[in-house]
Amino acid sequence: MKSVKVIYFTLLYFHLASAGLFAQRVVVIGLDGFGTEGYKASKHPNIDALVAEGVLSLTTRPVMPSVTMPNWTSHLSGAGPEEHGVVNNNWTIDNHQLQPIEADKEGFYPSIFKLLKDQVPNVKTAFYYNWGNLIKSFNKNYLDEVSFEDGYGYKNNYQKAHDFIVKHQQEPTMVFLYTVHTDHAGHTYKWMSPQYIAAIEEADSVIGKLTTQLKAENLYKDTHFMLITDHGGIEAGHGGVTMSEMQIPWAATGPQINKLGLADYPNSNKNTSLVIANIFNLKDIPNSWSGVLPEMILKKKNKKMKRFFR
């Protein structure tokens, strides 16, 4: 049965690629703790330039609780904690109370990385991070490159991501590029402090360096970018239900994204993977994914996406 699926998706891929309907690459940029209040209070010319041809939401909602692991798992797995089972920052594959509603053979909830590896021939996937727990809810078997940068550093990972994109420029590619330094600034100095705003603006500068490099190598125009976060913050923490914690920016741009500018529409962190799946024209979506595809942002919606349990 599995071999039949492999043959089907391989033939489908080459058909779509020849028709120009298959994504070359998606780069997901994640800034932890980047609330809408911080977005409005900081200067980020490179982020502005990045999303100018796409869509920006400043009213996206995190899943609850408004903490890190549940939300990044939701971003990359198309569902909420009630489905994927990651309900706090202490989750591990061997120690958790709520079982996922669906799981692969190693016990992990199906992520966008699994879907890509199952359905896109020769796809390359990468995961760059600097908060140790973040990787724990994802099955590394579906990742070609994993890089952890300690000490809240992230600039080396940005360079590694660039090198990965260049190396695999002829192959479909999905890169997740995450940093926790913005969240760390909020916890250390308080959200909306000068240090927190400076952390956002520093990230913007590094994002600008990456996009400049990709433009110089003619790898920018056919790349889809997404800018996402997990939650905002209030005082020196988060996890509650204030609007400071529960309202965040979310942006997408690239060849298949409509130019809508600032748009106000219902959106959730659960929806991110549905957008990525549609960009890659994936046909097989798990029934347990509860995210909703924000149809308005896409130039051509894939109407043949199917959901079913594996």
Stockholm file with secondary structure:
# STOCKHOLM 1.0

chainA/1-310         MKSVKVIYFTLLYFHLASAGLFAQRVVVIGLDGFGTEGYKASKHPNIDALVAEGVLSLTTRPVMPSVTMPNWTSHLSGAGPEEHGVVNNNWTIDNHQLQPIEADKEGFYPSIFKLLKDQVPNVKTAFYYNWGNLIKSFNKNYLDEVSFEDGYGYKNNYQKAHDFIVKHQQEPTMVFLYTVHTDHAGHTYKWMSPQYIAAIEEADSVIGKLTTQLKAENLYKDTHFMLITDHGGIEAGHGGVTMSEMQIPWAATGPQINKLGLADYPNSNKNTSLVIANIFNLKDIPNSWSGVLPEMILKKKNKKMKRFFR
#=GR chainA/1-310 SS CHHHHHHHHHHHHHHHHHTTCSCSEEEEEEETTCCHHHHHHSCCHHHHHHHTTSEEEEEEBCCSSCSHHHHHHHHHHSSCHHHHCCCSTTCBTTBCSSCCSSCCTTSCCCCHHHHHHHHSTTCEEEEEESSGGGGGGSCGGGCSEEEECCTTCCHHHHHHHHHHHHHTTTSCEEEEEEECHHHHHHHHHCTTSHHHHHHHHHHHHHHHHHHHHHHHTTCSTTEEEEEECSCCCBTTBCCSCSHHHHCEEEEEESTTBCCCEECCCCCBGGGHHHHHHHHTTCCEECTTCCCCCCGGGBSSCCTTCEECCC
#=GC SS_cons         CHHHHHHHHHHHHHHHHHTTCSCSEEEEEEETTCCHHHHHHSCCHHHHHHHTTSEEEEEEBCCSSCSHHHHHHHHHHSSCHHHHCCCSTTCBTTBCSSCCSSCCTTSCCCCHHHHHHHHSTTCEEEEEESSGGGGGGSCGGGCSEEEECCTTCCHHHHHHHHHHHHHTTTSCEEEEEEECHHHHHHHHHCTTSHHHHHHHHHHHHHHHHHHHHHHHTTCSTTEEEEEECSCCCBTTBCCSCSHHHHCEEEEEESTTBCCCEECCCCCBGGGHHHHHHHHTTCCEECTTCCCCCCGGGBSSCCTTCEECCC
//
